Amino acid sequence: MSTPRLRFAPSPTGYFHVGNLRTAIFAWLTARQSGGKFCLRIEDTDRERLVLDSIRAILESLSWIGMDLDEGPSLEELKKAGYSCEGVKDMGGDHGPYIQSLRLPRYKEVAELLVEKGYAYRCDCTPERLEEERAAQMARKVPPGYSGYCRDRDVPKDKPHVIRFKIPHGEKIILNDLVRGEIVWENPALRDTVILKSDGFPTYHLASVCDDHDMGITHVFRGEEWIPTTPIHIKEYEALGWEMPQIGHMPQVLGDSGKKLSKREGAVSVDSFREGGYLPEALFNFLALIGWSPGEGEEQEVFTQKELIERFSVKKINKAGGVFSYDKLGWMNGMHIRRLSIEELAKRVKPFLENAGLKVDDKILLEITPHIQERMTVLTEALGLVSFLFVDKIEHELKSMFAKGIDAPKAIEILQMGKQLLNELPTFDVASVEATIRGMVGKFTYPMGAIFMVMRIGVTGKKVTPPLFESIAILGKEKSLHRIDQAIEKLANA
């Protein structure tokens, strides 16, 4: 058996969203599990919607999420096609070019071969004629589509034209789908489709078939929206005498509504998840479980990438769509955060703090990280938890002090005693700070929670922070006492 070869073939027409990434993940897992090759091909024949910088974004996203590539566009190819190469790794391979806009002569060659063999023909119908046909079909209430007017006209090669593939009528076409089993089309209602446009660019129906053959692709994973037109590809393979790869049509990624994922529900760029503080291993894990499960009765949901490679099986991909749930993703991200070492978590958190303009002290960050690890769902939440450690001046949420019978004078009283006792400490460590503040409880008639809240807001400025005693000890005596003075002054002037 030949080495399995799978591909991911995005179109650089906009942002790289999670539905595309999920399909890529399934293909990558299959390649890695089987010892096969995972290739990147850029399908850039839609010139009207082309976004030149999107290839770089795709490559960055694949790298971020931990999906390595065996073959793909070289830097020379990217430059030749006019794409941004800054920071892009040089790839290449034995089956290039891996960019469709650099393969136009090959598509023309195959299209002409199909014409020569009688499976395709030239068509010079004008847009006006096609629109008249469509209007007449609509009036007759029949499915619109090309009538086949040029099938037997023998349009000259030197006249502006497109090339259409002849769709056979009255045939039963069968596909043994990797995911859905046998799919049968009884005389599919398809019209002769354009495979090569007048500008020399192919349509997907020609380019994908030609490229998969030339690149030796053995398995194709793609969205279920391609099922209705798959008979075109089957007949093209037959006409050319080429062996067709095994095809699996992936289940849709659905929103909570049960319908196709909307932008509001998660159909946004992969970059937005990175910027939102999600871990790449968590997003990979989460997407791998949308439409796939390790087996009936299996309860494990949190997997490493290595575990997913070992457990993944195409046979366990579901036919039905899977739901993209932010709640589930958040839970899974938190689980992966808690799997990180303290050093690694601090390293992941630091860029988010620095991007917010904080001057981060690595030693202090490392000290506080164990105390926020259990409290975070996404890395961006670290900013709200630890920013008080890396700024000179804080805003105090004074109103949050006023609960359980506490008013401004009582809060000042608590803070003044806290300042006095903390200042007297010979050793300013967590144990000493805790003993001191807990000792304050017996000196007041106020509830312990109220005293702790006043001290928390006095020192950190916030109602929600890492544990109180650790926060004060890590901040240090000098800064803690200064913060308490600031809070007392604000309360006195409120």
PESUL-V901004 format. One record per residue. N is the residue number from 1. SS is DSSP state (H for helix, E for strand, C for the rest). PSI is psi in whole degrees, -180 to 180 (none if undefined). Layout:
N,SS,PSI / N,SS,PSI
This chain:
1,C,135 / 2,C,159 / 3,C,128 / 4,C,137 / 5,E,121 / 6,E,159 / 7,E,155 / 8,E,125 / 9,C,74 / 10,C,158 / 11,C,128 / 12,C,63 / 13,C,13 / 14,C,-157 / 15,C,155 / 16,C,106 / 17,E,172 / 18,H,-27 / 19,H,-43 / 20,H,-42 / 21,H,-40 / 22,H,-43 / 23,H,-42 / 24,H,-39 / 25,H,-45 / 26,H,-42 / 27,H,-42 / 28,H,-45 / 29,H,-41 / 30,H,-43 / 31,H,-44 / 32,H,-36 / 33,H,-35 / 34,H,-1 / 35,C,22 / 36,C,-166 / 37,E,143 / 38,E,118 / 39,E,149 / 40,E,127 / 41,C,136 / 42,E,116 / 43,C,88 / 44,C,39 / 45,C,-12 / 46,C,86 / 47,H,-24 / 48,H,-33 / 49,H,14 / 50,C,133 / 51,C,107 / 52,C,-33 / 53,C,-7 / 54,H,-24 / 55,H,-44 / 56,H,-40 / 57,H,-40 / 58,H,-47 / 59,H,-40 / 60,H,-41 / 61,H,-42 / 62,H,-41 / 63,H,-44 / 64,H,-41 / 65,C,-3 / 66,C,24 / 67,C,105 / 68,C,154 / 69,C,141 / 70,C,-32 / 71,E,155 / 72,E,-176 / 73,C,134 / 74,C,165 / 75,H,-37 / 76,H,-43 / 77,H,-44 / 78,H,-44 / 79,H,-43 / 80,H,-35 / 81,H,-4 / 82,C,21 / 83,C,155 / 84,C,132 / 85,C,1 / 86,C,122 / 87,C,6 / 88,C,136 / 89,C,138 / 90,C,132 / 91,C,-101 / 92,E,-171 / 93,C,-178 / 94,C,0 / 95,C,24 / 96,C,177 / 97,C,152 / 98,C,16 / 99,E,123 / 100,H,-34 / 101,H,-14 / 102,H,4 / 103,C,17 / 104,H,-41 / 105,H,-35 / 106,H,-40 / 107,H,-39 / 108,H,-41 / 109,H,-45 / 110,H,-39 / 111,H,-43 / 112,H,-36 / 113,H,-39 / 114,H,-37 / 115,H,-46 / 116,H,-37 / 117,C,-5 / 118,C,11 / 119,C,-6 / 120,E,167 / 121,E,161 / 122,E,145 / 123,E,126 / 124,C,22 / 125,C,135 / 126,C,160 / 127,H,-35 / 128,H,-44 / 129,H,-42 / 130,H,-37 / 131,H,-37 / 132,H,-42 / 133,H,-45 / 134,H,-44 / 135,H,-41 / 136,H,-40 / 137,H,-42 / 138,H,-39 / 139,H,-35 / 140,C,-2 / 141,C,44 / 142,C,155 / 143,C,129 / 144,C,152 / 145,C,168 / 146,C,138 / 147,C,-18 / 148,C,19 / 149,C,-38 / 150,C,6 / 151,C,-40 / 152,C,21 / 153,C,-16 / 154,C,60 / 155,C,132 / 156,C,148 / 157,C,-30 / 158,C,3 / 159,C,140 / 160,C,130 / 161,C,167 / 162,E,168 / 163,E,128 / 164,E,146 / 165,E,135 / 166,C,117 / 167,C,117 / 168,C,146 / 169,C,148 / 170,C,16 / 171,C,149 / 172,E,123 / 173,E,136 / 174,E,138 / 175,E,130 / 176,E,91 / 177,E,139 / 178,C,-28 / 179,C,-42 / 180,C,0 / 181,E,-149 / 182,E,125 / 183,E,129 / 184,E,131 / 185,E,116 / 186,E,105 / 187,C,67 / 188,C,138 / 189,C,71 / 190,C,144 / 191,C,162 / 192,C,117 / 193,E,150 / 194,E,129 / 195,E,-22 / 196,E,123 / 197,C,169 / 198,C,-21 / 199,C,4 / 200,C,-4 / 201,C,140 / 202,E,164 / 203,C,171 / 204,H,-37 / 205,H,-32 / 206,H,-48 / 207,H,-44 / 208,H,-40 / 209,H,-46 / 210,H,-46 / 211,H,-43 / 212,H,-37 / 213,H,-51 / 214,H,-32 / 215,C,5 / 216,C,28 / 217,C,129 / 218,C,-25 / 219,E,131 / 220,E,122 / 221,E,127 / 222,E,170 / 223,E,154 / 224,H,-13 / 225,H,-15 / 226,H,-4 / 227,H,-47 / 228,H,-30 / 229,H,5 / 230,H,-34 / 231,H,-32 / 232,H,-46 / 233,H,-40 / 234,H,-46 / 235,H,-31 / 236,H,-45 / 237,H,-43 / 238,H,-44 / 239,H,-36 / 240,H,-10 / 241,C,27 / 242,C,148 / 243,C,129 / 244,C,137 / 245,C,162 / 246,E,136 / 247,E,135 / 248,E,124 / 249,E,118 / 250,E,147 / 251,C,154 / 252,C,154 / 253,E,117 / 254,E,157 / 255,C,178 / 256,C,-24 / 257,C,-12 / 258,C,1 / 259,C,175 / 260,E,138 / 261,C,126 / 262,C,168 / 263,C,-38 / 264,C,-31 / 265,C,-5 / 266,C,-5 / 267,C,59 / 268,C,175 / 269,E,151 / 270,H,-32 / 271,H,-35 / 272,H,-29 / 273,H,-37 / 274,H,-46 / 275,H,-26 / 276,C,1 / 277,C,18 / 278,C,143 / 279,C,142 / 280,H,-38 / 281,H,-29 / 282,H,-44 / 283,H,-40 / 284,H,-50 / 285,H,-47 / 286,H,-48 / 287,H,-33 / 288,H,-25 / 289,C,1 / 290,C,100 / 291,C,-1 / 292,E,146 / 293,C,151 / 294,C,-14 / 295,C,156 / 296,C,133 / 297,C,-7 / 298,C,124 / 299,C,-15 / 300,C,133 / 301,C,-25 / 302,C,115 / 303,C,148 / 304,C,167 / 305,H,-39 / 306,H,-42 / 307,H,-38 / 308,H,-39 / 309,H,-42 / 310,H,-35 / 311,H,-21 / 312,C,142 / 313,C,131 / 314,H,-32 / 315,H,-20 / 316,H,11 / 317,E,132 / 318,C,153 / 319,C,-36 / 320,C,152 / 321,C,156 / 322,E,152 / 323,E,133 / 324,C,111 / 325,C,120 / 326,H,-34 / 327,H,-45 / 328,H,-41 / 329,H,-42 / 330,H,-44 / 331,H,-46 / 332,H,-37 / 333,H,-41 / 334,H,-39 / 335,H,-40 / 336,H,-33 / 337,H,-42 / 338,C,-11 / 339,C,-16 / 340,C,150 / 341,C,160 / 342,H,-42 / 343,H,-42 / 344,H,-40 / 345,H,-42 / 346,H,-40 / 347,H,-39 / 348,H,-35 / 349,H,-36 / 350,H,-47 / 351,H,-34 / 352,H,-35 / 353,H,-43 / 354,H,-37 / 355,H,-22 / 356,C,4 / 357,C,10 / 358,C,143 / 359,C,104 / 360,C,129 / 361,C,117 / 362,H,-38 / 363,H,-46 / 364,H,-41 / 365,H,-42 / 366,H,-34 / 367,H,-38 / 368,H,-23 / 369,H,-43 / 370,C,-23 / 371,C,-5 / 372,C,-10 / 373,H,-40 / 374,H,-11 / 375,H,-4 / 376,C,140 / 377,C,-40 / 378,C,158 / 379,C,-28 / 380,C,-21 / 381,H,-17 / 382,H,-32 / 383,H,-48 / 384,H,-24 / 385,H,-36 / 386,H,1 / 387,H,-29 / 388,H,-20 / 389,H,-18 / 390,C,22 / 391,C,155 / 392,C,-31 / 393,C,137 / 394,C,159 / 395,C,128 / 396,C,128 / 397,C,72 / 398,H,-37 / 399,H,-27 / 400,H,-14 / 401,H,-28 / 402,C,80 / 403,C,159 / 404,C,44 / 405,C,8 / 406,C,131 / 407,C,-175 / 408,H,-48 / 409,H,-40 / 410,H,-37 / 411,H,-41 / 412,H,-41 / 413,H,-45 / 414,H,-45 / 415,H,-40 / 416,H,-44 / 417,H,-42 / 418,H,-43 / 419,H,-46 / 420,H,-47 / 421,H,-41 / 422,H,-37 / 423,H,-28 / 424,C,-8 / 425,C,127 / 426,C,-31 / 427,C,122 / 428,C,72 / 429,C,177 / 430,H,-45 / 431,H,-42 / 432,H,-43 / 433,H,-44 / 434,H,-46 / 435,H,-38 / 436,H,-50 / 437,H,-37 / 438,H,-32 / 439,H,-20 / 440,H,-25 / 441,H,-40 / 442,H,-10 / 443,H,-6 / 444,C,164 / 445,C,1 / 446,C,154 / 447,C,151 / 448,H,-43 / 449,H,-36 / 450,H,-41 / 451,H,-46 / 452,H,-40 / 453,H,-41 / 454,H,-45 / 455,H,-40 / 456,H,-50 / 457,H,-33 / 458,H,-39 / 459,H,-42 / 460,H,-22 / 461,C,-14 / 462,C,156 / 463,C,-34 / 464,C,117 / 465,C,179 / 466,C,174 / 467,C,141 / 468,H,-54 / 469,H,-40 / 470,H,-40 / 471,H,-45 / 472,H,-45 / 473,H,-42 / 474,H,-36 / 475,H,-36 / 476,C,159 / 477,H,-50 / 478,H,-51 / 479,H,-38 / 480,H,-46 / 481,H,-37 / 482,H,-41 / 483,H,-41 / 484,H,-42 / 485,H,-42 / 486,H,-43 / 487,H,-42 / 488,H,-44 / 489,H,-43 / 490,H,-39 / 491,H,-40 / 492,H,-30 / 493,H,0 / 494,C,none
